[in-house]
Amino acid sequence: MQTVAAAVTMVRDDVFFLKAWLRHYGGLLGRENCYIINHGRGAEVAALAEGCNVVGIPGDPHPNFDMKRWRLLNGQVAGLRSYYRHVIVGDVDELVVLDPAAGNLLDFLAQQPLRRVLTPVGLEVVHRLDCEPVALQDSILGPRRHLRLASHYSKPCVISLGTKIARGGHFSQASKLFTPDPLYLFHLKYCDFPQYVAAMDRRNRVTEELDVGVKQAAIGRHWFAEARGEDRVVFDDFAKLPVAEAFDFTRVRRRMHRSWKPRGETGYWQFDRPEADRQFVLPERFWGLF
């Protein structure tokens, strides 16, 4: 009988996010069901991930880094599907979260039908500098209580079907869309201003080593200093978003299904991804999840 679920990610030096990833998935699934690609064979990553399945790979910079990364992650997911009912895959700063009102994630996945790709609604945990002065310690949710709707991060990331995921994890070749009501993907990139600055500095150094421009590299624009913008302005703008009256994403999911269609002739499928137009206050039942 297959084990219920595994989680897979790749990380290079992002130990702040790795700690949150380990708290979340290590606690829910057991570290023995967590798979971490250690890009660059970082010693701190290996130490933090003790008890997990850690695969070290060379860390030489490459302009097609993201393409190579997702080729590896797709292969990892395809192999693990023989041993697990569901495989969760994504960046180390992305966590699949079940609304605590619906139980816990492992029990929820145990009850889900197979041969599906689940797509959670994407929400970015944002650091409101104007009202969240507390520095993060062992928990993110609670000290951070605001989220920005982020359709770009509504990713097909819980896999129990033989399919391929596109670079960046934003699209898959699965032709049917499943968006369970209590399932979310929390993106943590903006959850803490000091950590954001440090992470962007690291990524800018990586792209400097490549010695190519944005157009020549298969890496997100945000990795390049020329596309970074002013960090403080990015965070100050969070306070300007209107606050939704309720923590309810029924209309968001309906819009995803209404706009579901093939992504041109690529073999992938997509829904429309409008820009963020509001923020939400995180209900107390989520506090302390990670």
Summary of the structure (lengths in Angstrom):
residues: 290
radius of gyration: 18.2
end to end distance: 29.5
largest distance: 51.6
contacts: 891
relative contact order: 0.16
helix: 35%
strand: 22%
